[in-house]
Amino acid sequence: MKKLLLNLLAIVFACTSLRGASNTADTTLPCVSAYEPNNTDETAALIPTNTDIQGAIYPSGDNDTYQINAPANSAIHITLHNPAANTYLGIYNDATGEYDWSLDPAVDVVLNFNTVGGRCYIYVGAYGEPSETCYTLNVGLAIPPLCLDTFEYNDILDSAKTIAIGQTVAGRISDYVDRDYFKFTIDTPSTISAYMTNVVSEHLQFDIKNANGIPLRSGVYDATNKTKHLFQYGAPAGTYYIETSSQGLAISPECYQLTVNTQPSQECADWYEPNNNDIEAPEIPINTDIISKLQDPDFYLFYVPSGAYYCEVRADGLWPDCRVIVTDPFLADVGFDHVEYNEDYGSVEIFNGGGNYYLVEVNPYTGGTSSDKCYKLRINVPGAAARKGAPTNRNEAITPVKLYPVPTTGKVFMEINTKGENEKYITISDLNGRVLSRQKYGVVNGLNKLEINLPSTLTNGVYIISDGKQSKKILVRR
């Protein structure tokens, strides 16, 4: 932006002042600029590249603005011949905000600029005590050779090219109607991770689709690294497609590299239901990946060991408007994260929170629900082990404990499934993890319904009841 460049120059040169439009009257310059008036972005003259053009800075503090259209990944070499003293040269990409400038007090002012492409403005002006001058400007443009589109023709689903897992393939989207389709097959339930590199324009998109061509997820753009990525957690065995396109938007031809990797995992399902409120929240272990389907708000209970200084609650595989909310067991706010545009995860950090239980809610909000979207939740507590008696993996918690009535006046019924056990110890703890009661019950393989009498010493409030593998909250109201 011209104003930005001038403001930056004003900081460096305190005597700089912005002046009005040019006035060619009464000039003694031997040259005439064919591009005047061109002292604003709106009047910027479109000039040819790799060609000398004549310009002039007139006595009244004139400045000149030009524009070019740079193809993707262009290298621009600008030379300003015969500038007067106190002349600056700047360039600004209108689409990306990239800019640079030069103040070299030399016979020639040179500026090299690499851009991702798009409309670029070139500025010639004066600072300090300007003087009128004629100059010659040359905007050299080097366009990289166009990459090969090795897999053409693969513009429709039926012509998709088969790629191997872990293979990096190169492709090119030539215009707004071009598309590339690739397909691959997984034999077991897996988490699919796909990466697209050398993504010059955010409009260059890629999506994963199921065997019927139904979209599952879209890539998320990383502007810093010029990449896009997507994760499909717990994808069932079968054939999948990757589609790349410009989303129907006009772009310059763009090259990219695509890599698809897989990692065996549990199949996507809503394993922990019912868990759509804080009372039904199952306890999950720390430092363990939890994969589940986001069909409605999901609540989980977790314990941060005593002495732990730092804990991160992170849910990956989300979409804009999803939220990750962490509270204490009394539902007092600890922190939350709202997933924004071009994000696919939510993260909440807890400091100095060891020795306490917490609740995490993963909520789709207006992000919608999808029977095909699973997310990964992980409670990261560096260097800590899981609470003794807590579930150590997903298989121990896929059949949730049922507990009723809630609230209770003194007696609850617990339904649990057991295998290979003949007794269970049921503990009741306060929210600080202090055990208040421990009772032994006989159990058999399959479903067991336990009648649990709560200690008469319990006052009204919230407590944790556990069968040694799963924990839930109970609310006592006498």
C-alpha positions in Angstrom: 0.0 0.0 0.0 1.4 3.4 -1.0 0.3 5.0 2.2 2.0 2.3 4.2 5.3 2.8 2.3 5.2 6.6 2.7 4.4 6.3 6.5 7.4 3.9 6.9 9.6 6.4 5.1 8.3 9.2 7.3 9.5 7.3 10.4 13.0 7.0 8.9 13.1 10.5 7.6 11.4 12.9 9.9 11.4 15.6 7.4 9.3 13.7 4.9 6.0 15.3 4.1 3.2 14.1 1.8 2.5 16.4 -1.0 -0.4 17.0 -3.3 -1.0 16.0 -6.9 1.5 16.7 -9.5 1.6 20.0 -11.4 3.4 19.8 -14.7 3.1 23.5 -15.4 6.2 25.7 -15.5 8.5 22.7 -15.4 11.9 22.9 -17.1 12.3 19.1 -17.4 13.3 17.9 -20.8 11.2 14.8 -20.5 7.4 14.2 -20.5 5.7 11.3 -18.8 3.1 9.5 -20.8 1.5 8.1 -17.7 0.5 11.3 -15.8 -1.6 11.7 -13.8 -0.6 8.6 -11.9 0.1 9.7 -8.3 -2.6 7.4 -6.6 -3.4 3.7 -6.6 -6.7 4.6 -8.4 -4.8 6.3 -11.3 -1.9 3.8 -11.3 -0.8 3.2 -14.9 -0.6 -0.4 -16.1 2.9 -0.7 -17.7 4.6 -3.4 -19.7 7.3 -5.5 -18.1 10.9 -6.0 -19.2 10.6 -2.6 -21.0 12.1 0.8 -20.3 9.5 3.5 -19.7 10.1 7.3 -19.2 8.9 9.0 -16.1 9.3 12.3 -14.3 9.1 13.8 -10.8 7.8 17.3 -11.1 8.6 20.2 -8.8 5.5 20.2 -6.6 6.4 16.9 -4.7 5.1 14.6 -7.4 5.1 10.8 -6.9 4.3 8.2 -9.6 2.4 4.9 -9.2 2.4 2.0 -11.7 0.9 -1.4 -11.7 1.7 -4.9 -13.2 0.0 -8.3 -13.0 2.5 -10.8 -11.8 2.0 -14.5 -12.5 2.4 -17.0 -9.6 5.9 -17.3 -8.0 7.3 -14.4 -10.0 10.7 -12.9 -9.4 10.6 -9.1 -10.1 13.8 -7.1 -10.7 13.1 -3.3 -10.8 15.7 -0.8 -11.9 15.3 3.0 -11.6 17.9 4.7 -13.8 19.1 8.3 -13.2 17.1 9.1 -10.1 17.5 12.4 -8.3 18.7 12.6 -4.7 16.1 11.7 -2.1 14.2 9.4 -4.4 12.6 6.2 -3.1 11.4 3.1 -5.0 8.7 0.7 -3.5 6.5 -2.2 -4.5 3.4 -3.6 -2.9 1.3 -6.7 -3.6 -2.4 -5.7 -3.3 -3.6 -9.3 -2.7 -1.1 -10.6 -0.1 0.3 -7.4 1.6 3.9 -8.2 0.6 6.0 -5.1 0.2 9.6 -3.8 0.0 11.3 -0.5 -0.8 14.7 0.9 -1.5 16.3 4.2 -0.7 19.7 3.7 -2.3 21.3 7.1 -3.1 23.0 5.9 -6.2 22.9 6.4 -10.0 20.6 3.4 -10.2 18.1 2.3 -7.6 17.6 -1.5 -7.7 14.9 -3.6 -6.0 14.5 -7.3 -6.1 11.1 -8.7 -5.1 9.7 -12.3 -5.0 5.9 -12.5 -5.0 3.3 -15.3 -4.9 1.6 -13.5 -7.8 -1.2 -11.0 -8.3 -1.5 -7.2 -8.9 1.6 -5.3 -7.7 2.0 -1.5 -7.4 5.3 0.2 -8.0 6.0 3.6 -6.4 8.5 6.2 -7.4 8.6 9.3 -5.2 10.7 11.8 -3.2 11.4 12.4 0.4 13.2 15.2 2.3 14.0 18.0 0.0 12.9 16.7 -3.4 14.1 17.9 -6.8 12.6 17.5 -10.2 14.0 14.7 -12.3 13.6 12.5 -15.3 14.1 8.8 -14.8 13.8 5.5 -16.6 12.0 2.6 -15.0 12.3 -1.0 -16.0 10.3 -3.7 -14.2 11.9 -7.0 -15.1 9.7 -10.1 -14.6 11.0 -13.6 -14.5 8.3 -16.3 -14.7 9.3 -19.8 -13.5 8.8 -22.6 -16.0 5.4 -24.2 -15.8 5.5 -27.6 -14.0 4.4 -30.8 -15.7 0.9 -32.0 -15.0 2.0 -35.6 -14.9 -1.3 -37.2 -14.1 -3.5 -35.5 -16.7 -6.2 -36.4 -17.7 -7.7 -36.8 -14.3 -10.4 -34.1 -14.2 -13.3 -36.2 -13.1 -13.9 -38.8 -10.4 -13.9 -41.7 -12.9 -10.5 -40.7 -14.2 -8.9 -40.5 -10.8 -5.2 -41.7 -10.8 -4.3 -44.2 -8.1 -1.5 -43.1 -5.8 0.4 -45.1 -3.1 0.3 -44.2 0.6 3.3 -42.1 1.4 4.0 -41.2 -2.2 4.5 -37.5 -3.1 2.9 -36.6 -6.4 3.1 -33.3 -8.3 0.2 -31.7 -10.1 -1.0 -28.5 -11.6 -4.3 -26.6 -11.6 -4.3 -24.7 -14.9 -7.5 -22.6 -14.6 -10.7 -22.1 -12.7 -12.4 -25.2 -14.3 -9.5 -27.6 -13.9 -9.6 -30.3 -11.3 -7.3 -33.2 -10.4 -8.6 -36.5 -8.8 -6.5 -39.1 -7.0 -7.6 -42.2 -5.3 -6.1 -44.6 -2.7 -7.4 -47.6 -0.6 -6.9 -48.5 3.0 -7.4 -52.0 4.3 -8.0 -51.3 8.0 -9.6 -48.4 9.9 -7.0 -45.6 9.9 -6.4 -41.9 10.4 -5.7 -40.3 7.1 -3.4 -37.3 6.9 -3.0 -35.4 3.6 -0.6 -32.6 2.9 -0.4 -30.2 0.0 2.7 -28.1 -0.3 3.7 -25.1 -2.5 0.2 -23.7 -2.1 0.7 -20.2 -3.5 -2.9 -19.1 -3.4 -5.4 -19.8 -0.6 -7.9 -20.5 -3.4 -6.0 -23.7 -4.4 -8.1 -26.3 -2.4 -8.1 -30.0 -1.8 -10.8 -32.2 -0.3 -11.1 -35.8 0.7 -14.2 -37.7 -0.5 -15.5 -41.2 0.2 -16.0 -44.0 -2.3 -19.3 -42.4 -3.5 -17.6 -39.0 -4.1 -19.2 -37.4 -1.0 -17.0 -34.7 0.5 -15.7 -35.5 4.0 -13.3 -32.7 4.8 -11.5 -29.7 3.2 -7.8 -28.7 3.6 -6.9 -26.0 6.1 -4.5 -23.3 4.9 -1.3 -22.4 6.6 -0.3 -19.0 5.1 3.1 -19.0 6.8 4.3 -22.2 5.3 2.2 -22.1 2.1 0.7 -25.5 2.8 -2.7 -27.1 3.3 -3.5 -30.2 5.4 -6.4 -32.3 6.5 -7.0 -35.2 8.9 -9.7 -37.8 8.7 -9.7 -39.6 12.0 -10.9 -43.2 12.3 -11.7 -43.6 8.5 -13.1 -47.1 7.8 -11.5 -49.4 5.4 -12.3 -48.6 1.7 -11.4 -46.3 -1.2 -11.0 -42.6 -0.9 -10.5 -39.7 -3.3 -8.5 -36.5 -3.1 -9.8 -33.6 -5.3 -7.7 -30.5 -6.0 -9.2 -27.4 -7.6 -9.3 -23.6 -7.5 -12.8 -23.7 -6.1 -14.1 -22.3 -9.3 -12.1 -19.1 -8.9 -9.9 -17.6 -11.5 -6.2 -18.2 -10.7 -2.9 -18.3 -12.5 -1.7 -21.9 -13.2 -0.4 -23.3 -9.9 1.8 -26.3 -9.2 1.6 -28.3 -6.0 2.8 -31.4 -4.3 0.4 -33.9 -2.6 1.2 -36.6 0.0 -1.2 -38.9 1.7 -0.2 -40.9 4.8 -2.2 -43.3 7.0 -1.9 -44.6 10.6 -4.0 -47.5 11.9 -6.6 -46.4 14.5 -10.0 -47.2 16.0 -12.8 -46.7 13.5 -14.8 -43.5 13.8 -17.8 -43.9 16.1 -19.4 -42.1 19.1 -17.8 -44.5 21.5 -18.5 -42.6 24.7 -22.2 -41.9 24.4 -24.2 -41.1 26.4 -22.0 -38.2 27.4 -23.8 -35.0 26.3 -23.9 -33.4 29.7 -21.5 -33.0 32.7 -23.3 -35.6 34.8 -22.8 -38.4 32.2 -19.2 -37.4 31.5 -16.9 -40.5 31.5 -13.4 -40.2 32.9 -10.7 -40.4 30.3 -7.0 -41.0 30.8 -4.3 -38.3 30.3 -1.6 -38.5 27.6 -3.8 -40.8 25.5 -5.5 -40.2 22.1 -9.3 -40.3 22.3 -11.1 -40.6 19.0 -14.8 -40.1 18.9 -17.6 -38.8 16.6 -19.0 -35.3 17.2 -22.7 -35.6 16.7 -23.7 -33.5 19.7 -21.9 -31.9 22.7 -19.5 -34.3 24.2 -18.4 -34.1 27.9 -15.4 -35.8 29.5 -14.0 -35.9 33.0 -10.2 -36.0 33.6 -7.8 -35.8 36.5 -4.6 -33.8 36.5 -2.1 -35.4 38.9 -0.8 -33.5 41.9 2.4 -31.5 41.2 1.6 -31.1 37.5 2.5 -27.5 36.5 1.1 -27.6 32.9 -1.7 -29.3 31.1 -3.0 -28.8 27.5 -6.5 -29.9 26.5 -6.5 -30.2 22.7 -9.1 -31.4 20.2 -8.0 -31.9 16.6 -10.1 -32.5 13.5 -12.7 -29.8 14.3 -14.1 -27.2 12.0 -15.0 -23.4 12.3 -17.3 -22.5 15.2 -16.6 -25.7 17.2 -15.6 -24.9 20.7 -13.5 -26.6 23.4 -14.6 -25.6 26.9 -12.8 -26.6 30.1 -14.5 -26.1 33.6 -13.9 -27.4 37.1 -16.5 -30.0 38.4 -18.6 -27.1 39.7 -18.8 -25.8 36.1 -16.7 -22.7 36.9 -14.9 -21.6 33.7 -11.2 -22.5 33.4 -10.8 -21.7 29.7 -12.2 -22.1 26.2 -11.2 -21.9 22.6 -13.4 -21.0 19.6 -12.2 -22.6 16.3 -11.8 -19.9 13.7 -11.6 -19.8 9.9 -8.7 -21.8 8.6 -8.3 -23.7 11.9 -9.1 -27.3 12.7 -8.3 -27.6 16.4 -9.1 -26.1 19.7 -6.7 -25.9 22.7 -7.0 -24.8 26.3 -4.0 -24.6 28.6 -4.1 -25.1 32.4 -1.3 -23.8 34.7 -0.7 -24.9 38.3 -3.8 -27.1 38.2 -2.5 -30.4 39.5 -4.5 -32.5 42.0 -7.9 -31.6 40.6 -10.6 -33.0 38.4 -11.8 -31.1 35.3 -14.5 -31.3 32.7 -13.9 -30.7 29.0 -16.8 -30.1 26.6 -16.3 -30.5 22.8 -19.2 -28.7 21.1 -20.0 -28.4 17.4 -22.1 -25.3 17.9 -23.1 -23.7 14.5 -20.3 -25.7 12.9 -22.9 -28.4 12.3 -22.7 -32.1 12.8 -21.6 -34.9 10.5 -21.8 -38.6 10.7 -18.5 -38.8 9.0 -16.5 -36.4 11.2 -14.5 -37.7 14.1 -12.1 -35.7 16.2 -9.1 -36.6 18.4 -9.0 -35.4 22.0 -5.9 -35.6 24.1 -5.1 -34.3 27.6 -1.4 -33.5 27.5 0.3 -33.5 30.9 4.1 -33.7 30.3 5.9 -36.3 32.4 2.8 -37.4 34.3 1.3 -40.9 34.6 -2.5 -41.6 34.6 -4.4 -41.6 37.9 -4.3 -45.0 39.5 -7.5 -46.8 38.6 -8.3 -44.5 35.7 -9.0 -46.2 32.3 -5.7 -46.7 30.4 -7.1 -47.0 26.9 -10.3 -46.6 24.9 -11.3 -50.2 25.0 -11.7 -50.0 28.8 -14.2 -47.2 28.4 -16.3 -48.0 25.4 -19.1 -49.4 27.5 -20.0 -46.4 29.7 -21.1 -46.7 33.3 -24.8 -45.9 33.8 -25.6 -44.1 37.0 -29.0 -43.1 38.4 -30.9 -41.4 39.9 -29.1 -38.0 39.5 -29.4 -36.1 41.8 -29.7 -38.6 44.6 -30.8 -38.4 48.2 -28.5 -41.2 49.4 -28.7 -44.3 47.1 -27.6 -44.8 43.5 -27.7 -47.7 41.1 -24.7 -48.3 38.9 -24.8 -50.5 35.8 -21.5 -51.8 34.6 -20.2 -54.5 32.2 -17.4 -56.7 33.5 -15.4 -59.6 32.0 -13.1 -61.9 33.9 -13.8 -60.3 37.3 -15.6 -61.5 40.4 -15.5 -58.4 42.5 -15.4 -54.6 42.1 -14.4 -51.9 44.5 -16.5 -48.8 44.2 -15.0 -45.6 45.6 -16.5 -42.2 46.3 -14.2 -39.2 46.4 -14.5 -35.5 46.7 -13.5 -33.1 43.9 -10.0 -32.9 45.3 -9.5 -36.7 44.8 -9.8 -37.6 48.6 -11.4 -41.0 49.0 -14.4 -40.8 51.3 -15.8 -44.3 50.9 -14.7 -47.7 49.4 -17.1 -50.7 49.2 -16.6 -54.2 47.7 -19.3 -55.8 45.4 -19.5 -59.2 43.8 -19.9 -59.2 40.0 -20.3 -61.7 37.2 -19.4 -61.6 33.5 -21.8 -59.3 31.6 -24.1 -56.6 32.9 -24.2 -56.0 36.7 -26.6 -53.6 38.5 -25.1 -52.5 41.8 -27.1 -50.8 44.5 -24.8 -48.4 46.3 -25.7 -46.7 49.6 -23.8 -43.4 50.0 -22.3 -42.6 53.4 -24.7 -40.6 55.6 -21.8 -38.2 56.3 -22.0 -36.8 52.7 -23.3 -33.3 52.6 -25.1 -31.8 49.7 -22.8 -31.4 46.8 -20.9 -33.0 43.9 -18.8 -36.1 44.3 -16.9 -38.6 42.1 -17.9 -42.3 42.0 -15.5 -44.8 40.3 -15.5 -48.5 39.6 -11.7 -48.4 39.2 -11.8 -48.0 35.4 -14.4 -45.2 34.9 -15.5 -42.3 37.0 -18.6 -40.2 37.0 -20.0 -37.3 39.0 -22.9 -37.7 41.4 -25.0 -34.9 42.8 -26.2 -35.3 46.4 -29.3 -33.5 47.5 -30.8 -34.7 50.8 
